Amino acid sequence: MRELVGELSSAMWRRPGIDPSFSIAKHYRDPRSYQPRTAEELACWEELTDPDRNEELVAFVNERRGIPANPYALFLDSLILGASIERRTGTEGEQRTGANDAVVTSSGASVDR
């Protein structure tokens, strides 16, 4: 997991050279809006959020939460973990409300997990 997160971070740093509309500075100010776009980012994201690797990802995130880490790293871990849960539960593409781990479906309905 650690290597994949490192690869994803490296791909993000290279992205402005491929996609000039992507700003690393803006991404760090508002990481919630992050969506993987480049082939490299998508490949890392797919591996990180693979439902079969969910237990491994949860253990990795819990381990990192137990050590001093910068807030961005913890937030990125949460984004990846959330996407993994969405893939595992079949709620991919739904928006999270942030409250009680609920999601908002495309129809606007809020569904608790």
C-alpha positions as CSV (number, residue, x, y, z in Angstrom):
1,M,0.0,0.0,0.0
2,R,2.7,2.4,0.9
3,E,4.4,2.0,-2.5
4,L,1.1,2.6,-4.3
5,V,0.3,5.7,-2.3
6,G,3.8,7.0,-3.1
7,E,3.3,6.2,-6.8
8,L,-0.1,8.0,-6.7
9,S,1.6,11.1,-5.1
10,S,4.4,11.1,-7.7
11,A,1.8,10.8,-10.5
12,M,-0.1,13.8,-9.0
13,W,3.2,15.8,-9.1
14,R,3.7,14.9,-12.7
15,R,0.1,15.7,-13.7
16,P,0.5,19.5,-14.3
17,G,3.0,18.6,-17.1
18,I,0.2,16.5,-18.8
19,D,-2.8,18.5,-17.7
20,P,-2.1,22.2,-17.3
21,S,-5.5,22.8,-15.8
22,F,-4.5,20.8,-12.7
23,S,-2.9,22.9,-10.0
24,I,-0.9,21.1,-7.2
25,A,-1.4,24.2,-5.0
26,K,-5.1,24.2,-5.5
27,H,-5.2,20.5,-4.9
28,Y,-3.4,20.8,-1.6
29,R,-5.8,23.6,-0.6
30,D,-8.9,21.6,-1.5
31,P,-8.0,17.9,-1.7
32,R,-11.6,16.8,-1.5
33,S,-12.1,17.7,-5.2
34,Y,-9.3,15.3,-6.3
35,Q,-10.2,12.9,-9.1
36,P,-7.6,10.7,-10.7
37,R,-7.3,11.5,-14.4
38,T,-4.0,10.4,-15.9
39,A,-3.4,6.8,-16.8
40,E,-0.8,6.5,-14.1
41,E,-3.1,8.0,-11.4
42,L,-6.0,5.8,-12.5
43,A,-3.9,2.7,-12.4
44,C,-2.7,3.5,-8.8
45,W,-6.3,4.4,-7.8
46,E,-7.7,1.2,-9.2
47,E,-5.2,-0.9,-7.3
48,L,-5.5,1.1,-4.0
49,T,-9.3,0.9,-4.1
50,D,-9.6,-2.7,-5.2
51,P,-12.3,-4.3,-3.1
52,D,-10.2,-7.4,-2.6
53,R,-7.5,-5.2,-1.0
54,N,-9.8,-3.4,1.4
55,E,-8.6,-5.1,4.5
56,E,-5.0,-4.3,3.6
57,L,-5.9,-0.7,2.9
58,V,-7.8,-0.4,6.3
59,A,-4.7,-1.8,8.1
60,F,-2.4,0.6,6.3
61,V,-4.7,3.6,7.0
62,N,-5.0,2.7,10.7
63,E,-1.2,2.2,10.9
64,R,-0.6,5.7,9.5
65,R,-3.2,7.3,11.8
66,G,-1.2,5.9,14.7
67,I,2.0,7.9,13.7
68,P,2.5,11.6,13.3
69,A,1.6,12.5,9.7
70,N,0.7,15.7,8.0
71,P,-3.0,16.5,7.6
72,Y,-2.9,16.2,3.8
73,A,-1.6,12.6,4.0
74,L,-4.3,11.6,6.4
75,F,-6.9,13.3,4.2
76,L,-5.6,11.5,1.1
77,D,-5.8,8.2,3.1
78,S,-9.4,9.0,3.9
79,L,-10.2,9.7,0.2
80,I,-8.7,6.4,-0.9
81,L,-10.4,4.5,1.9
82,G,-13.8,6.1,1.0
83,A,-13.4,5.2,-2.6
84,S,-12.5,1.6,-1.7
85,I,-15.6,1.3,0.5
86,E,-17.7,2.7,-2.3
87,R,-16.4,0.2,-4.8
88,R,-16.8,-2.7,-2.2
89,T,-20.4,-1.7,-1.4
90,G,-21.4,-0.8,-4.9
91,T,-22.0,2.9,-4.2
92,E,-19.4,4.2,-6.6
93,G,-20.2,7.6,-8.0
94,E,-22.5,8.7,-5.1
95,Q,-21.6,11.8,-3.2
96,R,-20.8,11.6,0.5
97,T,-22.5,14.0,2.9
98,G,-19.8,13.6,5.5
99,A,-22.4,13.1,8.2
100,N,-22.9,9.6,9.7
101,D,-21.2,8.1,6.7
102,A,-24.2,8.7,4.5
103,V,-24.2,9.2,0.8
104,V,-26.3,11.3,-1.5
105,T,-27.4,9.4,-4.6
106,S,-27.7,11.0,-8.0
107,S,-31.4,11.5,-7.3
108,G,-30.6,13.5,-4.2
109,A,-31.7,10.9,-1.7
110,S,-29.5,10.4,1.4
111,V,-28.7,6.8,2.3
112,D,-27.1,5.8,5.6
113,R,-24.5,3.0,5.6
